[in-house]
Amino acid sequence: MTDDLSGYGVTMSAGDIVDLLRIGVRPEARRSGVASALLDELLVGTDDASRMLLEVSVTNASALGFYVARQFSVIDVRPHYYRDGSEALVMCRWLPGAARTQSATAHD
Ligand SMILES: CC(C)(COP(=O)(O)OP(=O)(O)OC[C@H]1O[C@@H](n2cnc3c(N)ncnc32)[C@H](O)[C@@H]1OP(=O)(O)O)[C@@H](O)C(=O)NCCC(=O)NCCS
């Protein structure tokens, strides 16, 4: 068996929301576009969804840098979310379904 996995990502969809549950890349493979490629792959087929959501620790600078670079923005804060007492940021990336929902509402 070969051991050539560079990274992985996991999402869960519920209604028009896609939750990004996990994304991780081997340390030696980071900053070479692996997570960006994984995210692009996870976004395939989500055109009907309105947003992708995730939680990330305020202490996780690399993940925060990644999410901001990939069009996520902070929409909420969850204090004392992690076992070490640190807070989580809830981040959101709007997806194409959000525009369709808005324009449908505007014409009602
Ligand atoms: C966060 C993580 C998944 C990013 O993976 P990656 O493959 O290195 O990301 P990419 O190479 O696709 O980076 C794309 C862009 O994100 C930003 N970025 C990525 N890592 C960054 C870092 N450490 N600091 C600041 N910005 C960063 C950059 O803008 C980067 O573009 P650039 O390299 O051209 O400057 C990776 O660091 C990781 O596995 N961390 C540990 C697991 C983890 O914390 N997962 C998230 C849990 S919420």
The ligand as an ORCA input file, in Angstrom:
! r2SCAN-3c Opt
* xyz 0 1
  C      -5.179     25.416      6.755
  C      -4.555     24.414      5.759
  C      -5.594     23.348      5.445
  C      -4.154     25.161      4.472
  O      -3.682     24.195      3.540
  P      -2.677     24.568      2.322
  O      -2.685     23.434      1.367
  O      -1.376     24.980      2.874
  O      -3.397     25.846      1.687
  P      -3.139     26.450      0.210
  O      -1.736     26.111     -0.222
  O      -4.238     26.029     -0.690
  O      -3.216     28.018      0.528
  C      -4.020     28.915     -0.237
  C      -3.864     30.308      0.355
  O      -4.335     30.340      1.721
  C      -3.513     31.250      2.484
  N      -2.745     30.511      3.487
  C      -2.533     29.174      3.547
  N      -1.769     28.861      4.617
  C      -1.511     30.042      5.252
  C      -0.758     30.379      6.416
  N      -0.099     29.441      7.140
  N      -0.699     31.678      6.779
  C      -1.337     32.647      6.063
  N      -2.041     32.380      4.926
  C      -2.136     31.090      4.549
  C      -2.532     31.878      1.498
  O      -3.136     33.052      0.953
  C      -2.419     30.773      0.434
  O      -1.989     31.262     -0.818
  P      -0.377     31.448     -1.085
  O       0.295     30.200     -0.614
  O      -0.314     31.648     -2.593
  O       0.023     32.655     -0.292
  C      -3.277     23.770      6.361
  O      -2.448     24.780      6.902
  C      -3.537     22.714      7.443
  O      -3.742     21.536      7.147
  N      -3.532     23.128      8.723
  C      -3.737     22.182      9.828
  C      -5.155     21.661      9.864
  C      -6.136     22.768     10.135
  O      -5.906     23.666     10.944
  N      -7.291     22.691      9.426
  C      -8.369     23.668      9.573
  C      -9.162     23.338     10.781
  S     -10.501     24.509     10.991
*
